[in-house]
Amino acid sequence: MIYFVEGDGLEEQKEEKRGVDFRPCLAVLGSEEAPAEKEYLLLPDYFLSGLSSSQVCKFESHEGYDYIVLSVPDWTGLEGAKSLVRIYFRNNLLAFLCEDERGKSMLLRLTEEIGERGIRGLSLERILHRFFDRLTEGDSERMDEIEQELFDMEEALSAEPDKDYIARIIGLRRRLLVLKRYYEQLLDIAEALEENENELLSGGAVRLFRMLTGRTDRLLDGVLNLRDYASQVREAYQAQIDIRQNEIMKLFTVITAIFLPLTLIAGWYGMNLRMPEFQWPYAYPAVIIFSALIAIGSFLYFRKNKWF
C-alpha cells in the first residue's frame, strides 16, 4: 500500500491515478509487491535483495537516505520467529518492507490508526517515530508481569518447588535474553536516528527520538535487572536443594553413627572363637539389651545436640 501525507492524515494512492507528485509518500510493502514498486518509488537494489533471508539488524546512513533493518520479536512467543522489517527513509519517502504477515499487519494497523485519529502536523518523520514508539508501547507492563512471575517463583521456594522449576527459570532467562538483544538493537537505531547525520529529521523529531532513546535505555536496564533477579532466584533454588541434600546426608550420617557400635558388637560376636560368656544362660538377652541401650542412648544424644 502507498499513501500520501495529506494534512493530518493519509490518503491512499490509487495505481490508476499515479503521476508526478511531490507530496510526502508512505509505502507499506510486502515481499511480493515490493519489486513491482521499485521503479516507481526509486528504491535501491539492495533494499530488495536478499528477501526472506536472515539478516542482522543494522542502521546505515548513506548520502541522502537512511537504511534500517529491524528484527521485532513477538511478545506472545519471545523464543519464536521474529518479524524482519526494513526501512528506507529519504526526503518525501518512507518505505517499510515486511517479510511476513505479522510485520505487515502491524504497520497496516498503524496506518489505520493515523487515518482514524490523525496526527497534528503529520509528517514522515512523525510516522517513523510513531512506528518506533509503538514497538515499546506497553512493554513496561509486560516486564512487570515477568517480575511478578519471578516473585511468585521465589515465594514458591518456601514450599516444595515444582519438578520443572529449573526449566521455568531457564525459559524465563531465554526470554529475557531475547528482550535484551532486542532493546540493544532498538537503542542503537534510536541513537543513530537522534544523531540525524543526513538531516532528514527536524528539531522536533530529534527531540522525540531523544525521548525514545531514554525510554529504550530504561527498558534495557529493566531487562538487565530482571536477568540479575532471575539469577538470584536460581541461586536461591540451588541453595535450597543443597540444604535439603545436606539434611538428608546428615540423617544418613546419624543413622550410620547409631548402628556403628551395633556393627562392632555383631562383628565381635561373629568371630569363630569360644568366648567365656557363651556359657552364661543370660548372655543372649544381655547382648540384646546392651545393643538396644547403645542405640537408644546414641539417638537421645544426637537429638539433644540437634544433629537431626
C-alpha positions as CSV (number, residue, x, y, z in Angstrom):
1,M,0.0,0.0,0.0
2,I,1.2,3.5,-0.8
3,Y,-0.2,6.6,0.9
4,F,0.3,10.4,0.5
5,V,0.6,12.5,3.6
6,E,-2.4,14.8,3.3
7,G,-3.0,17.3,6.1
8,D,-3.2,15.4,9.4
9,G,-4.0,12.1,7.8
10,L,-3.1,9.7,5.0
11,E,-4.6,9.4,1.5
12,E,-4.3,6.1,-0.2
13,Q,-2.7,6.3,-3.6
14,K,-4.6,4.7,-6.4
15,E,-2.5,2.9,-9.0
16,E,-4.6,4.2,-11.9
17,K,-4.0,7.8,-10.8
18,R,-0.3,7.7,-10.5
19,G,1.7,10.6,-11.8
20,V,4.4,13.0,-10.9
21,D,3.6,14.0,-7.3
22,F,6.0,15.6,-4.8
23,R,3.9,15.1,-1.7
24,P,5.5,13.0,1.1
25,C,4.8,9.4,0.4
26,L,4.5,6.4,2.8
27,A,4.8,2.9,1.4
28,V,4.0,-0.3,3.3
29,L,5.1,-3.2,1.1
30,G,5.2,-6.9,1.4
31,S,7.9,-9.1,-0.1
32,E,5.8,-9.9,-3.1
33,E,4.6,-6.4,-4.1
34,A,7.9,-4.6,-3.3
35,P,9.7,-5.5,-6.7
36,A,6.7,-4.1,-8.6
37,E,7.1,-0.7,-6.9
38,K,10.9,-0.5,-7.2
39,E,11.0,1.8,-10.2
40,Y,8.0,4.0,-9.2
41,L,9.5,4.6,-5.7
42,L,13.1,4.6,-6.9
43,L,14.1,2.0,-4.3
44,P,17.8,0.9,-4.3
45,D,18.5,-2.7,-5.4
46,Y,19.9,-3.8,-2.1
47,F,16.7,-2.7,-0.3
48,L,15.0,-5.6,-2.2
49,S,17.9,-8.0,-2.4
50,G,18.1,-10.9,0.0
51,L,14.4,-11.0,0.7
52,S,13.3,-13.8,3.1
53,S,16.9,-14.3,4.2
54,S,18.3,-14.0,7.7
55,Q,19.9,-10.6,8.2
56,V,21.3,-8.9,11.2
57,C,19.7,-5.7,12.5
58,K,21.6,-2.6,11.4
59,F,21.4,1.1,10.7
60,E,23.2,2.6,7.7
61,S,23.3,6.3,7.0
62,H,24.1,7.0,3.3
63,E,24.2,10.3,1.4
64,G,20.6,11.5,1.3
65,Y,18.9,8.5,2.9
66,D,18.9,6.1,5.9
67,Y,18.5,2.3,5.7
68,I,17.4,0.4,8.7
69,V,16.9,-3.4,9.3
70,L,15.0,-4.3,12.5
71,S,14.0,-7.6,14.0
72,V,10.8,-7.4,16.0
73,P,10.0,-10.3,18.5
74,D,6.5,-11.4,19.3
75,W,5.6,-11.0,23.0
76,T,3.3,-14.0,22.8
77,G,6.3,-16.2,22.0
78,L,9.6,-14.4,22.5
79,E,11.6,-17.5,21.7
80,G,9.8,-18.0,18.4
81,A,10.3,-16.4,14.9
82,K,10.8,-12.7,14.7
83,S,9.5,-10.3,12.1
84,L,12.1,-8.6,9.9
85,V,11.2,-5.0,8.9
86,R,13.3,-3.0,6.5
87,I,13.0,0.8,6.4
88,Y,14.1,3.2,3.7
89,F,13.9,6.9,4.6
90,R,14.7,9.9,2.4
91,N,13.1,13.2,1.6
92,N,9.4,12.7,0.8
93,L,9.6,8.9,1.0
94,L,9.3,6.5,3.9
95,A,9.1,2.9,2.8
96,F,8.6,-0.2,5.0
97,L,9.3,-3.6,3.7
98,C,7.9,-6.5,5.8
99,E,8.8,-10.1,5.0
100,D,5.9,-11.7,6.9
101,E,2.3,-11.0,7.6
102,R,2.7,-10.1,11.2
103,G,5.0,-7.2,10.5
104,K,2.8,-6.0,7.6
105,S,-0.3,-6.2,9.7
106,M,1.4,-4.2,12.5
107,L,2.2,-1.4,10.0
108,L,-1.3,-1.5,8.5
109,R,-2.8,-1.1,12.0
110,L,-0.6,2.0,12.4
111,T,-1.8,3.5,9.1
112,E,-5.4,2.8,10.1
113,E,-4.9,4.5,13.5
114,I,-3.4,7.5,11.8
115,G,-6.3,7.6,9.3
116,E,-8.9,7.4,12.1
117,R,-7.4,9.7,14.6
118,G,-4.9,11.8,12.6
119,I,-1.7,13.3,13.9
120,R,-1.3,17.1,14.2
121,G,1.5,18.2,12.0
122,L,1.7,14.8,10.4
123,S,4.9,14.1,8.5
124,L,7.0,11.2,7.5
125,E,9.4,11.7,10.4
126,R,6.5,11.6,12.9
127,I,5.2,8.4,11.3
128,L,8.6,6.9,11.7
129,H,8.7,8.0,15.3
130,R,5.2,6.6,15.9
131,F,6.3,3.2,14.5
132,F,9.2,3.0,16.9
133,D,7.0,4.3,19.7
134,R,4.5,1.5,19.1
135,L,7.3,-1.0,19.3
136,T,7.8,-0.2,23.0
137,E,4.2,0.5,23.9
138,G,3.1,-1.5,26.9
139,D,6.5,-3.1,27.4
140,S,6.8,-1.7,31.0
141,E,3.6,-3.5,32.0
142,R,4.7,-6.8,30.3
143,M,8.0,-6.6,32.2
144,D,6.1,-6.0,35.4
145,E,4.4,-9.3,34.7
146,I,7.7,-11.1,34.2
147,E,8.9,-9.5,37.5
148,Q,5.7,-10.8,39.2
149,E,6.4,-14.3,37.8
150,L,9.9,-14.2,39.3
151,F,8.5,-13.1,42.6
152,D,6.0,-15.9,42.6
153,M,8.8,-18.4,41.8
154,E,10.8,-17.0,44.7
155,E,7.9,-17.3,47.1
156,A,7.4,-20.9,46.0
157,L,10.9,-21.8,47.4
158,S,9.4,-21.8,50.9
159,A,7.2,-24.7,49.9
160,E,8.0,-27.7,47.6
161,P,9.1,-26.3,44.2
162,D,7.7,-27.8,41.1
163,K,9.7,-30.5,39.3
164,D,10.0,-28.2,36.3
165,Y,11.3,-25.3,38.4
166,I,14.7,-25.2,36.7
167,A,13.1,-25.5,33.2
168,R,10.9,-22.5,34.0
169,I,13.9,-20.4,35.2
170,I,15.9,-21.3,32.0
171,G,12.9,-20.5,29.8
172,L,12.4,-17.1,31.5
173,R,16.1,-16.3,31.2
174,R,15.9,-17.1,27.5
175,R,13.0,-14.7,27.1
176,L,14.9,-12.0,28.9
177,L,17.9,-12.6,26.6
178,V,15.7,-12.1,23.6
179,L,14.4,-8.8,25.1
180,K,18.0,-7.7,25.9
181,R,19.2,-8.2,22.3
182,Y,16.0,-6.5,21.0
183,Y,16.4,-3.4,23.2
184,E,20.1,-3.2,22.4
185,Q,19.4,-3.0,18.7
186,L,16.5,-0.7,19.2
187,L,18.7,1.6,21.3
188,D,21.4,1.7,18.7
189,I,19.0,2.6,16.0
190,A,17.3,5.3,18.1
191,E,20.6,6.8,18.9
192,A,21.7,6.8,15.3
193,L,18.4,8.5,14.2
194,E,18.9,11.0,17.0
195,E,22.3,12.0,15.6
196,N,20.4,12.9,12.4
197,E,23.5,12.7,10.2
198,N,21.6,13.2,6.9
199,E,19.4,16.0,8.5
200,L,16.3,14.2,7.5
201,L,14.7,15.0,10.8
202,S,13.5,18.3,12.1
203,G,14.4,19.6,15.6
204,G,11.1,18.5,17.0
205,A,11.5,15.0,15.6
206,V,15.1,14.8,17.0
207,R,13.6,15.6,20.5
208,L,11.0,12.8,20.0
209,F,13.8,10.3,19.2
210,R,15.8,11.5,22.2
211,M,12.8,10.6,24.4
212,L,12.6,7.3,22.6
213,T,16.3,6.7,23.3
214,G,15.8,7.4,27.0
215,R,12.8,5.1,27.3
216,T,14.5,2.3,25.5
217,D,17.6,2.7,27.7
218,R,15.3,2.4,30.8
219,L,13.7,-0.7,29.3
220,L,17.1,-2.3,28.7
221,D,18.1,-1.5,32.3
222,G,14.9,-3.1,33.5
223,V,15.7,-6.3,31.5
224,L,19.2,-6.5,32.9
225,N,17.8,-6.1,36.4
226,L,15.3,-8.9,35.8
227,R,18.1,-11.1,34.5
228,D,20.0,-10.5,37.7
229,Y,16.9,-11.2,39.7
230,A,16.4,-14.5,37.8
231,S,20.0,-15.5,38.6
232,Q,19.3,-14.8,42.2
233,V,16.2,-16.9,42.2
234,R,18.1,-19.7,40.5
235,E,20.9,-19.5,43.1
236,A,18.3,-19.4,45.9
237,Y,16.7,-22.6,44.4
238,Q,20.1,-24.3,44.2
239,A,20.9,-23.3,47.8
240,Q,17.5,-24.7,48.9
241,I,18.3,-28.0,47.1
242,D,21.8,-28.1,48.7
243,I,20.3,-27.5,52.2
244,R,17.8,-30.4,51.7
245,Q,20.6,-32.7,50.4
246,N,22.7,-31.8,53.4
247,E,19.8,-32.6,55.7
248,I,19.4,-36.0,54.1
249,M,23.1,-36.7,54.3
250,K,23.0,-35.6,58.0
251,L,20.2,-38.1,58.7
252,F,22.1,-40.9,57.0
253,T,25.2,-40.0,59.0
254,V,23.3,-40.1,62.3
255,I,21.7,-43.5,61.4
256,T,25.2,-44.8,60.4
257,A,26.6,-43.5,63.7
258,I,23.8,-45.1,65.7
259,F,24.3,-48.5,64.1
260,L,28.1,-48.4,64.1
261,P,28.6,-49.7,67.7
262,L,26.0,-52.4,66.9
263,T,28.0,-53.4,63.9
264,L,31.1,-53.6,66.1
265,I,29.2,-55.9,68.6
266,A,27.9,-58.1,65.7
267,G,31.5,-58.3,64.3
268,W,32.9,-59.1,67.7
269,Y,30.5,-62.0,68.5
270,G,30.6,-63.1,64.9
271,M,34.2,-64.3,65.3
272,N,34.7,-68.0,65.2
273,L,36.1,-68.1,68.8
274,R,34.9,-69.7,72.0
275,M,34.1,-66.9,74.4
276,P,33.5,-67.4,78.2
277,E,30.1,-65.6,78.2
278,F,28.7,-68.2,75.8
279,Q,28.3,-70.4,78.9
280,W,26.2,-67.8,80.7
281,P,22.5,-68.5,80.3
282,Y,21.5,-64.8,80.1
283,A,24.3,-63.8,77.6
284,Y,21.9,-63.6,74.6
285,P,19.3,-61.3,76.3
286,A,22.1,-59.3,77.8
287,V,23.7,-58.6,74.4
288,I,20.2,-57.6,73.1
289,I,19.6,-55.2,75.9
290,F,23.1,-53.8,75.7
291,S,22.7,-53.2,72.0
292,A,19.3,-51.5,72.5
293,L,20.7,-49.3,75.2
294,I,23.5,-48.2,72.9
295,A,21.1,-47.4,70.0
296,I,18.7,-45.5,72.3
297,G,21.5,-43.6,74.1
298,S,23.0,-42.6,70.7
299,F,19.6,-41.5,69.5
300,L,19.0,-39.4,72.6
301,Y,22.4,-37.8,72.5
302,F,22.2,-36.8,68.8
303,R,18.7,-35.5,69.4
304,K,19.8,-33.4,72.4
305,N,22.6,-31.8,70.3
306,K,20.1,-31.2,67.5
307,W,22.0,-33.1,64.9
308,F,18.8,-34.1,63.2
